[in-house]
């Protein structure tokens, strides 16, 4: 049964403080600023305790006490007198003769006030309500029960909840939010006094031209977030009244799961953790159906994701928490348990299944994909990418004219060309030098070299010589494609000048071409030319598909290319290539690229883990450093209440 207290006090600030304190003790409080209002409430309500100021306007507290003692209904009502005027033992003795056991002289302490309230209720046979739960548990209960009402904290503005989540706070007539703004330099001291004296809600700040509306919203969100996190950290007592309150504008909704998680991470809610761990160490945590409803509402840190992944109903809490700081693991599992996301059983069991279609759990470790054929380029992709180059190389009519009778046989010509290309660089292959190079000369020389390699002539060749002819054409094509691209040619010239280019032939030529295309792709990426980057890196990957860096950079180029932004297939291929890269070899770039993808998805905990892996390999890795900087800035913004991503 609810215990109702009538607080008859004309001092508004004192009445507010006492009301909040009593609400935190689980009591329902009604207030009366005048003697007439106090009598009206007594006549029309069931009251269990009267807190009476003797100096009330209209009808004094002494008169009220005389009237109720003459009424059969209120003759035995427990009364606590609070007085700052009528002092002296004679008044105390007079109050005792009227059945008043507790007489508090202002100012009184919180402890003396609580002792008087509890004693008066106990003497009247009305049991005082049990001590309220810690605010950590209270918020979880409000959220889980989708309760609507007002959360009263020991000091400051009450918080309005709707369907279990904070929607706004009531600052009207209070100075805490205005003082917050003044402390942050948003308003001046004179403005602070103006706002408090007006008795208006927060929207008055914009109406009066003191704070722009958008800034008022952000400051309100920041204030409410900080207020709740501070209360969680201090584990302050709080009370909740399930009575709808008129919301005060602007509305600033927050997420309870996110607040509780951040509080648990910061050390709040750890009271009773030792008992929690001891009680459940040998029990088996398993996911509940609610887990799937709430798991994606919070962005977990990497270490908590790793802990969560071990929850399957078959391992005890003690086993899972081994190797992790006890209080940190305990606080995390207590958070999950309070939100109903896990349950403990005395014997191994299985996880529940979601009761709705769920595409993805954001808070889970990355899964490496097995090597397979799904990331290969199909025939249509090849045709689309190289058709234009083939048309340029082959030309149109007359390009495959038969050789004259005075020329040597085609088979001998193929063998000659195959021997010729093995000790030539790309310029020498076409009879050019880097100083005499021109694109027209390259094109003319290339056509002259390839004109004789017609399909009809290929039919004349034996198997061994046909393989030679295909090898020759591949070398010509690689050389032509490299020298005809400004960027690729520049990379090739750098290698040539450094003495890294030797005679061509076989796999060595493939590796050289792959290296040139890879370096060209890196340059295109730096320039933001994502189409060219994707094409050249695809060439490098095709030549050396098992090179982890080729996989990683191609995946990154596909992901960054604006043309692929709305292509689900392209995005999945990018992720597959990065997973494949890390299976071939652990490189800082691959971890960093994957971290940036995860950051874009809002999976901050996983992203942070990937960046840390990258920096352990290469502390200077630029993409990882940039990603961690973005994470730091994002978390700083969240600490300031800027939850734009989640509350938009």
C-alpha positions in Angstrom: 0.0 0.0 0.0 1.2 3.5 -0.8 2.1 5.7 2.1 0.8 9.3 1.5 2.4 12.3 3.1 1.0 15.8 3.2 3.7 18.4 3.2 2.3 21.8 4.4 5.2 24.3 3.8 5.1 27.7 2.3 8.9 27.9 1.6 8.9 26.7 -2.1 12.6 25.7 -2.2 12.5 23.9 1.1 9.2 22.1 0.1 10.8 21.1 -3.2 13.9 19.6 -1.4 11.8 17.8 1.2 9.4 16.4 -1.5 12.3 15.1 -3.6 13.9 13.5 -0.5 10.7 11.8 0.6 10.0 10.5 -2.9 13.5 9.0 -2.9 12.3 7.0 0.2 9.4 5.6 -1.7 6.7 7.8 -0.2 4.0 9.6 -2.2 4.0 13.3 -1.4 1.3 16.0 -1.9 2.2 19.6 -1.0 0.2 22.5 0.3 1.7 26.0 0.3 -1.1 27.5 2.4 -3.1 26.5 5.5 -6.4 26.6 3.4 -4.9 24.2 0.8 -3.7 21.9 3.6 -7.2 21.7 5.0 -8.7 21.0 1.6 -6.3 18.1 0.9 -7.0 16.7 4.4 -10.7 16.8 3.7 -10.5 15.1 0.3 -7.6 12.6 0.6 -6.3 9.7 2.6 -3.2 11.0 4.4 -0.9 8.8 6.5 1.5 11.6 7.8 1.3 15.4 8.1 4.5 17.5 7.9 3.3 20.8 9.3 5.0 24.3 9.2 3.5 26.3 12.0 3.7 29.6 10.1 1.4 29.1 7.1 -0.4 31.9 5.2 -4.2 31.9 5.5 -4.6 29.4 8.3 -1.6 28.9 10.6 -0.2 25.5 11.5 -1.3 25.9 15.1 -4.9 26.4 13.9 -4.7 23.3 11.6 -3.4 21.2 14.5 -6.2 22.3 16.7 -8.8 21.5 14.0 -7.6 18.1 13.2 -7.3 17.0 16.8 -11.0 17.9 17.2 -11.9 15.7 14.2 -12.6 12.0 14.8 -11.1 11.2 11.4 -7.8 12.9 12.1 -7.5 12.8 15.9 -4.7 10.2 15.7 -3.0 11.4 12.5 0.8 11.4 13.0 2.1 15.0 12.7 5.6 16.3 12.5 6.0 20.0 13.3 8.6 22.0 11.4 9.2 25.5 12.7 11.6 28.3 12.4 9.6 30.8 14.4 7.8 29.2 17.4 10.7 28.1 19.4 11.1 27.1 23.0 10.3 24.2 25.3 6.8 25.5 25.9 5.9 25.0 22.3 7.4 21.6 22.2 5.5 20.6 25.3 2.3 22.0 23.9 2.8 20.0 20.7 3.3 16.8 22.7 0.0 17.3 24.5 -1.6 17.5 21.0 -0.1 14.1 20.1 3.0 15.4 18.2 6.0 13.3 19.0 8.5 15.0 16.7 9.1 18.8 16.7 11.9 19.9 14.3 13.4 23.3 14.6 14.7 24.7 11.3 17.3 24.2 10.0 17.3 20.5 10.6 19.5 17.7 9.2 18.5 15.2 6.6 19.2 12.4 9.2 17.0 14.0 11.8 14.2 14.5 9.3 14.3 10.9 8.1 14.4 9.6 11.7 11.3 11.7 12.5 9.4 10.4 9.5 10.2 6.8 10.1 9.5 7.1 13.8 6.2 8.8 13.3 5.0 6.2 10.8 6.1 3.4 13.0 4.4 4.8 16.1 1.1 5.1 14.1 1.4 1.5 13.0 2.1 2.5 9.4 5.1 0.6 8.2 7.6 2.8 6.4 8.3 1.6 2.8 11.4 -0.5 2.3 14.5 1.4 1.3 14.3 2.2 -2.4 16.6 0.2 -4.7 19.8 1.7 -5.9 19.2 3.9 -8.9 21.1 1.5 -11.2 18.4 -1.2 -10.4 15.6 1.3 -10.4 16.4 2.6 -14.0 16.6 -1.0 -15.2 13.2 -1.7 -13.6 11.6 1.4 -15.1 13.0 0.5 -18.5 12.0 -3.2 -18.4 8.5 -2.3 -17.2 8.0 0.5 -19.8 6.9 2.7 -16.9 5.7 6.3 -17.3 6.2 8.8 -14.6 8.7 11.1 -12.9 12.0 10.2 -11.4 12.8 12.3 -8.3 16.5 12.6 -7.4 17.7 14.0 -4.1 18.4 17.3 -5.7 17.8 19.1 -8.9 15.1 18.8 -11.6 12.9 15.7 -11.8 13.2 13.5 -14.9 10.1 12.6 -16.9 10.0 9.0 -18.3 7.7 7.8 -21.0 7.4 4.0 -21.8 10.6 3.4 -19.8 12.9 6.0 -21.2 13.9 9.5 -20.2 12.1 12.1 -22.4 12.7 15.4 -20.6 13.3 17.1 -17.2 11.3 19.7 -15.3 13.3 22.8 -14.7 10.5 25.3 -14.1 11.2 27.3 -10.9 14.5 25.6 -10.4 18.0 27.0 -10.9 20.1 23.9 -11.6 19.8 24.1 -15.5 20.2 27.8 -15.6 23.2 27.5 -13.3 24.6 24.9 -15.7 24.2 27.3 -18.7 25.8 30.1 -16.7 28.7 27.9 -15.7 29.3 27.0 -19.4 29.2 30.6 -20.4 26.0 30.3 -22.4 24.2 33.0 -20.3 25.3 35.7 -17.8 24.6 36.0 -14.1 21.9 38.6 -14.7 20.2 36.2 -17.3 20.4 33.4 -14.7 18.4 35.5 -12.2 15.9 36.5 -14.9 15.3 32.9 -15.9 14.8 31.6 -12.3 12.6 34.6 -11.4 10.4 34.1 -14.5 9.2 30.7 -13.3 9.2 29.6 -17.0 10.3 26.4 -18.6 13.4 26.0 -20.6 11.8 27.1 -23.9 11.7 30.6 -22.3 15.5 30.8 -22.9 15.0 30.8 -26.6 11.9 32.9 -26.5 13.8 35.5 -24.5 16.6 35.5 -27.1 19.2 34.0 -24.6 20.0 30.7 -26.3 19.3 29.5 -29.9 16.8 26.6 -30.1 19.3 24.1 -31.5 21.8 25.0 -28.8 19.1 24.7 -26.1 18.3 21.2 -27.3 21.9 20.1 -27.2 22.5 21.7 -23.8 19.4 20.1 -22.4 20.5 16.7 -23.6 23.9 17.2 -22.2 22.5 18.4 -18.8 20.1 15.4 -18.6 22.8 12.9 -19.6 25.3 14.3 -17.1 22.6 14.5 -14.3 21.7 10.8 -14.7 25.3 9.6 -15.1 26.3 11.5 -12.0 23.4 10.0 -10.1 24.3 6.5 -11.2 28.0 7.1 -10.3 27.0 8.3 -6.8 24.4 5.6 -6.5 22.0 8.3 -5.1 18.6 7.2 -3.8 15.7 8.0 -6.0 12.0 7.6 -6.1 9.6 7.1 -9.1 6.1 8.4 -9.2 3.9 6.6 -11.8 1.9 9.7 -12.6 2.0 11.3 -16.0 3.6 14.7 -15.9 3.2 17.4 -18.5 6.5 17.3 -20.5 8.6 20.4 -20.6 10.0 21.5 -24.0 12.3 20.8 -25.6 12.2 17.0 -25.5 15.5 15.3 -25.2 15.0 11.5 -25.3 17.9 9.3 -24.1 18.6 5.6 -24.2 18.5 3.7 -20.8 20.5 0.7 -22.1 23.2 3.1 -23.3 23.2 5.1 -20.1 23.4 2.0 -17.9 26.2 0.5 -20.0 28.3 3.7 -19.9 27.7 3.9 -16.1 28.7 0.3 -15.6 31.8 0.9 -17.7 32.6 3.9 -15.6 32.4 2.0 -12.3 28.8 2.8 -11.3 26.5 0.0 -10.3 29.3 -2.1 -8.9 27.8 -2.1 -5.4 27.0 -5.8 -4.7 29.1 -7.1 -7.5 31.0 -9.4 -5.1 27.8 -11.0 -4.0 26.5 -11.2 -7.6 29.7 -13.0 -8.7 29.6 -15.3 -5.7 26.0 -16.2 -6.2 26.3 -16.9 -9.9 29.9 -18.1 -10.4 28.9 -21.8 -10.8 25.7 -21.0 -12.8 25.3 -20.9 -16.5 24.4 -17.6 -18.3 22.3 -17.9 -21.5 20.9 -15.4 -23.9 17.2 -14.7 -23.6 14.7 -13.6 -26.2 15.0 -10.1 -24.9 18.7 -10.2 -25.7 18.0 -10.0 -29.4 15.6 -7.1 -28.8 18.1 -5.0 -26.9 21.6 -6.2 -28.0 21.7 -3.8 -31.0 20.7 -0.7 -28.9 24.1 -0.3 -27.3 27.6 -0.1 -28.8 29.8 -2.4 -26.7 33.6 -2.2 -26.2 35.8 -4.9 -27.8 36.6 -6.6 -24.5 32.9 -6.9 -23.6 32.1 -8.2 -27.1 34.6 -11.0 -26.5 33.0 -11.8 -23.1 29.6 -11.8 -24.6 30.6 -14.2 -27.4 31.4 -16.8 -24.7 27.8 -16.8 -23.4 26.1 -19.9 -24.8 24.4 -21.5 -21.8 27.1 -24.2 -21.7 29.8 -22.3 -19.8 29.6 -21.1 -16.2 30.0 -17.5 -15.3 33.2 -18.3 -13.4 34.7 -19.9 -16.5 33.8 -17.0 -18.7 35.1 -14.4 -16.3 38.4 -16.1 -15.8 41.2 -13.9 -17.1 39.1 -10.7 -17.0 39.2 -8.2 -14.1 36.5 -9.5 -11.7 34.6 -6.3 -11.1 34.6 -5.3 -14.8 33.3 -8.7 -15.9 30.8 -8.7 -13.0 29.5 -5.2 -13.7 29.0 -6.2 -17.4 27.1 -9.4 -16.6 25.1 -7.6 -14.0 24.1 -5.0 -16.6 23.0 -7.8 -19.0 21.1 -9.5 -16.2 19.3 -6.4 -15.0 18.1 -5.7 -18.6 16.8 -9.3 -18.9 19.3 -10.0 -21.7 20.7 -13.1 -20.0 19.3 -15.6 -17.4 21.2 -17.9 -15.1 20.4 -21.6 -14.7 21.8 -24.2 -12.4 22.6 -26.7 -15.2 23.9 -26.2 -18.8 21.2 -25.0 -21.2 20.9 -23.4 -24.6 20.5 -19.8 -25.8 17.0 -18.6 -26.7 16.3 -17.7 -30.3 15.0 -14.3 -31.5 11.3 -14.0 -31.9 11.6 -11.8 -35.0 13.7 -11.8 -38.1 17.1 -10.3 -37.3 19.6 -9.7 -40.0 22.7 -9.0 -37.9 24.0 -8.6 -34.4 26.3 -5.6 -34.3 28.0 -6.5 -31.1 29.8 -9.7 -32.1 33.4 -10.5 -33.2 34.2 -10.5 -36.9 34.0 -13.8 -38.6 36.7 -14.6 -41.1 35.2 -16.0 -44.3 36.7 -19.3 -45.6 38.6 -19.0 -48.9 36.4 -19.8 -51.8 35.3 -19.0 -55.2 32.7 -16.3 -54.3 35.2 -13.4 -54.7 36.4 -14.3 -58.2 35.6 -12.0 -61.1 33.3 -13.6 -63.6 33.4 -13.4 -67.4 31.0 -10.6 -67.6 33.1 -8.5 -65.3 36.2 -9.1 -67.3 34.5 -8.3 -70.6 33.1 -5.0 -69.2 36.5 -4.0 -67.8 38.8 -4.9 -70.7 36.6 -4.7 -73.8 37.7 -1.2 -74.7 41.4 -2.0 -74.3 41.0 -5.1 -76.5 39.2 -3.1 -79.2 42.0 -0.5 -79.2 44.7 -3.3 -79.4 43.1 -5.4 -82.1 41.6 -2.6 -84.2 39.1 -3.2 -87.0 39.5 -4.5 -90.6 42.8 -5.4 -92.0 44.5 -6.0 -88.7 44.9 -9.7 -89.3 46.2 -9.8 -92.8 48.2 -13.0 -93.7 52.0 -12.9 -93.8 53.7 -12.7 -97.2 55.5 -15.7 -98.5 58.9 -14.1 -98.1 58.5 -13.9 -94.3 59.6 -16.7 -92.0 57.1 -19.2 -90.8 54.7 -18.0 -88.0 55.8 -20.7 -85.6 59.5 -19.6 -86.0 58.4 -16.0 -85.5 56.7 -16.9 -82.3 59.7 -18.7 -81.0 61.9 -15.7 -81.9 59.6 -13.2 -80.2 59.4 -15.4 -77.1 63.2 -15.4 -76.8 63.4 -11.7 -77.5 61.2 -10.5 -74.7 63.0 -12.3 -71.9 65.8 -9.8 -71.4 64.0 -6.6 -72.4 62.3 -4.0 -70.3 59.0 -2.4 -71.4 60.6 0.3 -73.4 63.0 -2.0 -75.2 60.2 -4.4 -75.9 58.8 -1.8 -78.4 62.2 -0.4 -79.5 61.7 2.8 -77.4 63.6 4.5 -74.6 62.2 6.6 -71.7 63.7 9.8 -73.2 62.3 9.2 -76.7 58.9 7.8 -75.5 55.6 9.1 -76.9 52.2 7.7 -76.7 51.8 7.7 -80.5 55.1 5.8 -81.0 54.0 3.3 -78.3 50.6 2.7 -80.0 52.2 2.3 -83.5 54.9 -0.2 -82.1 52.3 -2.2 -80.2 50.1 -2.6 -83.2 53.0 -3.6 -85.4 54.1 -6.3 -82.8 50.6 -7.8 -82.4 49.2 -7.5 -85.9 50.6 -10.9 -87.0 49.0 -12.7 -84.0 45.7 -13.4 -85.7 43.3 -16.2 -84.8 43.9 -17.9 -88.1 47.6 -18.1 -87.4 47.0 -19.4 -83.9 45.3 -22.4 -85.6 48.6 -23.4 -87.2 50.6 -23.6 -84.0 51.3 -26.7 -81.9 50.5 -26.8 -78.2 53.9 -25.7 -77.0 54.3 -22.9 -79.5 50.7 -21.7 -78.8 51.5 -21.3 -75.2 54.6 -19.3 -76.2 52.4 -17.1 -78.4 49.9 -16.5 -75.6 52.8 -15.6 -73.3 54.2 -13.1 -75.9 50.9 -11.4 -76.3 50.4 -11.2 -72.5 53.8 -9.5 -72.2 53.0 -7.0 -75.0 49.6 -6.2 -73.4 51.2 -5.7 -69.9 53.8 -3.4 -71.3 51.4 -1.5 -73.4 48.8 -1.1 -70.5 51.6 0.1 -68.2 53.2 2.6 -70.5 49.9 4.0 -71.8 48.8 4.9 -68.3 50.4 8.1 -66.9 50.3 6.9 -63.3 51.5 3.3 -64.1 54.2 4.6 -66.3 55.5 6.9 -63.5 55.6 3.9 -61.1 57.4 1.8 -63.7 60.0 4.6 -64.3 60.7 4.8 -60.6 61.4 1.1 -60.4 63.4 1.3 -63.6 65.6 4.1 -62.3 66.1 2.3 -59.0 67.5 -0.7 -60.9 64.6 -3.0 -59.8 63.4 -3.8 -63.4 65.3 -6.7 -65.0 64.5 -8.9 -68.0 61.0 -10.1 -68.4 59.7 -13.6 -68.5 57.3 -16.0 -66.9 56.1 -15.4 -63.3 58.7 -12.7 -62.9 56.8 -10.5 -65.4 53.5 -11.2 -63.6 55.0 -10.1 -60.3 56.5 -7.0 -61.9 53.2 -6.1 -63.5 51.3 -6.8 -60.3 53.6 -4.5 -58.4 53.3 -1.7 -60.9 49.5 -2.0 -60.9 49.4 -2.2 -57.1 51.5 1.0 -56.7 49.4 2.7 -59.3 46.3 1.8 -57.5 47.7 3.3 -54.3 48.4 6.5 -56.1 44.9 6.6 -57.5 43.5 6.0 -54.0 45.5 8.9 -52.6 44.2 11.1 -55.5 40.6 10.1 -54.8 40.3 8.6 -58.3 38.4 5.5 -57.1 37.4 4.1 -60.5 41.0 4.0 -61.7 42.1 2.7 -58.3 39.6 -0.2 -58.5 40.7 -1.1 -62.0 44.4 -1.1 -61.4 44.1 -2.9 -58.1 41.9 -5.5 -59.8 44.7 -6.1 -62.3 47.2 -6.5 -59.4 44.8 -8.9 -57.6 44.2 -10.9 -60.8 48.0 -11.4 -61.3 48.6 -12.2 -57.7 45.3 -13.2 -56.0 47.1 -14.6 -52.9 48.9 -11.4 -52.1 47.3 -10.1 -48.9 47.9 -6.4 -49.6 46.4 -6.7 -53.1 43.3 -8.2 -51.5 43.1 -5.5 -48.8 43.6 -2.5 -51.1 41.2 -3.8 -53.7 38.6 -4.3 -51.1 39.2 -0.8 -49.7 39.0 0.7 -53.3 35.7 -1.0 -54.0 34.3 0.2 -50.6 35.4 3.8 -51.2 34.2 4.0 -54.8 31.1 6.2 -54.8 29.8 4.2 -57.7 29.5 1.1 -55.4 27.8 2.9 -52.5 24.4 1.5 -53.3 25.6 -1.9 -54.5 25.1 -4.6 -51.9 27.1 -7.0 -54.0 30.1 -4.6 -54.2 30.0 -3.9 -50.5 29.9 -7.6 -49.6 32.8 -8.3 -52.0 34.9 -5.5 -50.3 34.3 -7.2 -46.9 35.1 -10.6 -48.3 38.4 -9.4 -49.8 39.5 -7.9 -46.5 38.7 -11.1 -44.7 40.6 -13.0 -47.3 43.6 -10.6 -47.0 43.8 -11.3 -43.2 43.7 -15.1 -43.8 46.7 -14.8 -46.2 48.7 -12.5 -43.8 48.2 -10.1 -40.9 48.8 -6.6 -42.3 48.1 -3.3 -40.5 46.4 -1.8 -43.6 43.8 -4.6 -43.7 42.9 -4.2 -40.0 42.7 -0.5 -40.4 40.5 -0.6 -43.5 38.1 -3.1 -41.8 38.1 -0.9 -38.8 36.9 2.1 -40.9 34.1 0.0 -42.4 33.0 -1.0 -38.9 33.1 2.6 -37.8 30.9 3.6 -40.6 28.4 0.9 -39.5 28.4 2.3 -36.0 30.1 -0.8 -34.6 32.5 1.2 -32.5 33.7 -1.5 -30.2 34.8 -3.8 -33.1 36.3 -0.9 -35.0 38.4 0.1 -32.0 39.7 -3.5 -31.8 40.7 -3.5 -35.5 42.5 -0.2 -35.1 44.4 -1.5 -32.1 45.5 -4.6 -34.0 46.7 -2.4 -36.9 48.8 -0.2 -34.6 50.3 -3.1 -32.8 51.7 -4.2 -36.2 52.6 -0.6 -37.4 52.3 2.2 -34.8 52.4 4.7 -37.6 49.5 3.3 -39.7 47.7 6.4 -40.8 44.2 5.1 -41.4 44.1 3.4 -37.9 45.4 6.5 -36.2 42.7 8.5 -38.0 40.0 6.0 -37.0 41.0 6.1 -33.3 41.0 9.9 -33.4 37.4 9.8 -34.8 36.4 7.4 -32.1 37.9 9.6 -29.4 36.1 12.6 -30.8 32.8 10.7 -31.0 33.0 9.5 -27.4 33.9 12.9 -26.2 30.8 14.2 -28.0 28.7 11.5 -26.4 30.0 12.4 -22.9 28.7 15.9 -23.7 25.4 14.4 -24.5 25.7 14.7 -28.3 24.0 11.4 -29.1 23.0 12.6 -32.5 23.5 9.2 -34.2 21.1 7.5 -31.9 18.6 10.2 -31.3 19.0 12.1 -34.5 
